[in-house]
Amino acid sequence: MTTSTPRTVGDLRVSPLCLGGNVFGWTANEADSFAVLDAYAEAGGNFLDTADSYTAWIEGNSGGESETIIGRWLASRGNRDAIVVATKVGAHPDFKGLAAPTIKRAAEASLRRLGTDHIDLYYTHFDDESVEVSEIVTALDDLVREGKVREIGASNISPARLEASRDFSRRENKARYVAIQPHYNLVSRDTYEGDLAAVAARHGLAAMPYFALAAGFLTGKYRPDTDVASARAGRAAEYLATDRGRRVLAALDEVAAAHSAEVATVALAWLAAQPTVAAPISSARTLSQLPALLALADLTLTDAEVTKLTEASEA
């Protein structure tokens, strides 16, 4: 991945694969997380995604575990300036919602856990429609003006609210969303394609799809009559039970064989070929899972292959 062309997200230059941090402090302990982070950085990767709520869903955790692990890794490696760190606000148990005071307190807590004086890309994790977009954007703009945030983005937001946010930023000369993080992959296309993608395209927003491998289903390891020991096995099995899921796997197998590539690499390459997508997000809990993700940088699908996968994934 070292020789790949960086993607642009606002004023940020990022790797074609964004390494997800949702497994850090969950299925990957600190030592395993450090090993994955080291290998990703050594391969030329520079783009990390986390959230202040990761991994509050685990018994005994309170949220912020992933940020803390990343912060310790950055400090121990002394490479903060080489890494683009994205995190999110709005879902931490102690900082729910997007009221202006909540955003500002949550940002300060994230900065402490990350051990840094700035967040490169700060997303609203889930839109809070009880708060006017003017209040949300102004709070984010304050963080940008204070030098605590470089760029802002939105995740899990409606087309109308995204458009309204951009309009407010333009009218009032506030910081503008430059990125969107949608749920988007070969077996989950409906949420992003259509109106939301159109708004992103109209404003030049860079999309970083999450669940890019559909909870591991698009790695190809989940097959009929195959038992996989994984915290995500249940969700992946749901995809396998559908005609759509089986069609997608068959198409992925065919394209992967043509390139002598892993199924996961092909699934990520399909996403990377979609309009507005800058860098799919995918996580690795072990070193063995990382090469297939990093290989994205070296795989370009033909138009015919993209079409084959697209048609196989039609609902």
C-alpha positions in Angstrom: 0.0 0.0 0.0 3.0 2.3 0.3 3.0 3.3 -3.4 -0.8 3.8 -3.7 -2.3 7.2 -4.5 -3.6 9.0 -1.4 -7.3 10.0 -1.3 -8.4 13.5 -0.4 -10.8 14.2 2.4 -11.1 18.0 2.7 -7.5 19.1 3.4 -6.6 15.6 4.6 -4.6 13.1 2.5 -5.5 9.5 3.4 -4.8 5.9 2.5 -7.2 4.0 0.3 -8.1 1.7 3.2 -9.3 3.2 6.5 -8.4 0.9 9.4 -11.4 0.5 11.7 -10.9 0.7 15.4 -14.2 -0.9 16.5 -12.4 -4.2 17.4 -9.8 -2.5 19.6 -10.7 -3.3 23.2 -13.4 -5.8 22.0 -12.2 -8.8 20.0 -8.6 -7.4 19.9 -6.8 -6.7 23.2 -4.2 -4.0 23.4 -1.3 -6.1 22.4 -3.1 -7.5 19.4 -4.3 -4.0 18.5 -0.8 -2.7 18.6 0.4 -5.5 16.3 -2.3 -4.7 13.7 -1.7 -0.9 14.0 2.1 -1.5 13.5 1.6 -3.6 10.5 -0.9 -1.2 8.9 1.4 1.7 9.4 4.5 -0.2 8.1 2.5 -1.0 5.0 2.0 2.8 4.4 -1.5 3.1 6.0 -2.2 6.4 7.7 -6.0 6.5 8.3 -7.6 5.3 11.5 -11.3 5.3 12.4 -12.8 5.1 15.9 -15.5 6.5 18.0 -15.9 7.7 21.6 -18.5 5.0 22.2 -16.2 2.1 21.2 -16.5 -0.4 23.0 -19.2 0.5 25.5 -21.4 -2.5 24.4 -19.0 -4.9 26.1 -19.7 -5.8 29.7 -17.3 -4.0 32.0 -16.4 -1.4 29.4 -17.6 2.2 29.6 -16.8 3.6 26.1 -13.6 5.1 24.9 -11.5 1.9 25.1 -10.7 2.0 21.4 -9.6 5.7 21.6 -7.4 4.9 24.6 -5.7 2.1 22.8 -5.0 4.2 19.7 -3.8 7.0 21.9 -1.3 4.8 23.7 -0.1 3.4 20.4 0.4 6.9 19.0 2.3 7.9 22.1 4.5 4.8 22.2 5.4 5.0 18.5 5.8 8.8 18.3 4.0 9.0 15.0 1.0 11.3 15.7 1.8 13.7 12.8 1.9 10.8 10.3 -1.5 9.4 11.2 -5.0 10.8 10.3 -7.3 10.1 13.2 -11.0 10.1 12.8 -13.4 9.7 15.7 -17.1 10.4 16.4 -19.4 12.1 18.8 -22.9 11.5 20.0 -23.1 7.9 21.2 -20.9 7.6 24.2 -23.0 6.7 27.3 -21.9 9.9 29.1 -22.2 12.1 26.0 -25.4 11.2 24.2 -26.8 13.4 21.5 -25.5 16.4 19.7 -26.4 19.4 21.9 -23.6 22.0 21.7 -22.3 21.5 25.3 -22.3 17.7 24.8 -20.3 17.9 21.6 -17.7 20.1 23.3 -17.4 18.0 26.4 -17.2 14.8 24.4 -14.5 16.3 22.2 -12.4 17.2 25.2 -12.7 13.6 26.5 -11.7 12.2 23.1 -8.7 14.4 23.0 -7.6 13.2 26.4 -8.0 9.5 25.5 -6.2 9.9 22.2 -3.4 11.9 23.9 -3.5 14.6 21.2 -4.3 18.2 20.8 -6.4 17.8 17.7 -8.7 15.3 15.9 -8.2 15.2 12.2 -11.7 14.2 11.2 -14.6 14.5 13.6 -17.9 12.9 12.7 -21.3 13.2 14.3 -21.9 9.5 14.9 -25.7 9.5 14.7 -27.8 12.5 13.8 -29.8 14.0 16.7 -32.9 15.5 15.1 -33.9 17.1 18.4 -31.1 19.6 17.8 -31.2 22.2 15.0 -28.4 21.7 12.5 -27.4 25.3 13.2 -26.5 24.4 16.8 -24.6 21.2 15.8 -22.6 22.9 13.0 -21.8 25.9 15.1 -20.4 23.7 17.9 -18.3 21.8 15.4 -17.1 25.1 13.9 -16.0 26.3 17.3 -13.8 23.2 17.6 -12.3 23.8 14.2 -11.6 27.5 15.0 -10.0 26.5 18.3 -7.7 24.1 16.4 -9.1 21.0 18.1 -10.6 19.6 15.0 -9.3 19.8 11.4 -12.2 18.6 9.3 -15.8 17.5 10.1 -18.1 14.8 8.8 -21.4 13.1 9.4 -22.5 9.5 9.8 -26.0 8.0 9.9 -27.7 11.2 8.7 -30.7 11.8 6.4 -30.2 13.5 3.0 -32.4 16.4 4.1 -30.4 17.0 7.3 -27.1 16.7 5.4 -28.2 19.2 2.8 -29.5 21.6 5.5 -26.2 21.3 7.4 -24.2 22.2 4.3 -26.6 25.1 3.5 -26.2 26.5 7.0 -22.4 26.3 6.8 -22.4 28.1 3.5 -24.7 30.9 4.6 -23.0 31.5 7.9 -19.4 30.8 6.8 -19.0 27.9 9.2 -17.0 24.7 8.9 -18.6 22.4 6.3 -19.0 18.6 6.3 -16.4 17.2 4.0 -17.0 13.5 4.7 -19.8 11.1 5.2 -19.7 7.7 6.8 -22.6 5.6 5.5 -23.5 1.9 6.0 -22.6 0.7 2.6 -21.4 -2.6 1.1 -22.3 -5.1 -1.6 -25.3 -6.6 0.4 -26.4 -3.3 2.0 -26.8 -0.7 -0.7 -30.2 0.9 -0.1 -29.2 3.3 2.7 -26.6 5.1 0.8 -27.3 4.8 -2.9 -29.9 7.3 -4.1 -30.6 10.5 -2.3 -27.8 10.4 0.2 -25.2 9.6 -2.3 -26.6 12.3 -4.6 -26.1 14.9 -1.8 -22.6 13.7 -1.2 -21.8 14.0 -4.9 -23.3 17.4 -5.2 -21.2 18.8 -2.4 -18.0 16.8 -3.1 -18.1 14.9 0.1 -15.8 11.9 0.5 -17.6 8.7 1.6 -15.9 6.3 4.0 -18.3 3.3 4.2 -18.6 1.4 7.4 -19.5 -2.3 7.6 -17.6 -2.5 4.3 -17.3 -6.3 4.6 -20.8 -6.8 6.1 -19.7 -8.0 9.5 -17.2 -10.4 7.8 -19.7 -12.0 5.4 -17.9 -10.4 2.4 -14.6 -12.1 3.4 -16.1 -15.3 2.1 -15.3 -17.3 5.2 -19.0 -17.8 6.0 -20.4 -20.6 3.8 -23.2 -23.1 4.0 -22.5 -25.9 6.5 -19.5 -24.0 7.8 -19.3 -23.0 11.5 -17.1 -19.9 12.2 -16.2 -19.0 15.7 -16.7 -15.2 15.6 -18.6 -12.5 17.6 -20.1 -11.5 14.2 -21.2 -15.0 13.0 -24.8 -14.4 13.7 -25.1 -11.3 11.6 -23.1 -12.8 8.7 -25.3 -15.9 8.7 -28.3 -13.6 8.0 -26.7 -12.6 4.7 -25.9 -16.1 3.8 -29.6 -17.1 4.2 -30.6 -14.8 1.4 -30.6 -15.3 -2.4 -28.8 -11.9 -2.7 -26.1 -13.0 -0.3 -25.4 -16.2 -2.2 -25.4 -14.5 -5.6 -22.9 -12.0 -4.3 -20.6 -14.7 -2.9 -20.7 -16.5 -6.2 -19.8 -13.3 -8.2 -17.0 -12.5 -5.7 -15.6 -15.9 -6.0 -15.5 -15.6 -9.8 -13.8 -12.2 -9.8 -11.4 -13.1 -7.0 -10.3 -16.2 -9.0 -9.6 -14.1 -12.0 -7.2 -11.8 -10.0 -5.8 -14.5 -7.7 -7.2 -12.2 -5.0 -9.0 -12.7 -1.7 -12.8 -12.3 -1.7 -12.5 -9.5 0.9 -10.1 -7.6 -1.3 -12.6 -7.8 -4.2 -15.5 -6.6 -2.0 -13.5 -3.6 -0.9 -12.4 -2.9 -4.5 -16.1 -2.8 -5.6 -16.7 -0.2 -2.9 -13.6 1.8 -3.9 -14.9 1.9 -7.5 -18.2 3.6 -6.5 -18.7 7.3 -7.0 -17.9 9.5 -3.9 -16.1 6.6 -2.1 -12.7 7.7 -0.9 -11.7 4.9 1.6 -13.7 1.9 2.8 -13.4 1.2 6.5 -12.5 -2.3 7.6 -11.1 -3.7 10.7 -8.7 -6.5 11.5 -8.5 -8.2 14.9 -5.4 -10.3 14.0 -2.4 -9.9 11.7 -3.6 -12.7 9.5 -6.7 -10.7 8.5 -4.8 -7.6 7.5 -3.1 -8.5 4.1 -6.5 -9.0 2.3 -7.5 -5.5 3.4 -4.2 -3.8 2.4 -4.3 -5.5 -1.0 -7.1 -3.2 -1.9 -4.5 -0.6 -3.0 -3.2 -3.0 -5.7 -6.5 -4.2 -7.1 -8.5 -2.3 -9.8 -11.6 -4.0 -11.1 -12.6 -3.8 -14.7 -15.8 -2.1 -15.6 -17.3 -5.5 -16.5 -16.3 -6.9 -13.1 -17.8 -3.9 -11.3 -21.0 -4.5 -13.3 -21.1 -8.2 -12.5 -20.8 -7.6 -8.8 -23.4 -4.7 -8.9 -25.9 -6.9 -10.8 -25.4 -9.8 -8.4 -26.1 -7.5 -5.5 -29.3 -6.1 -6.7 -32.1 -6.6 -4.1 
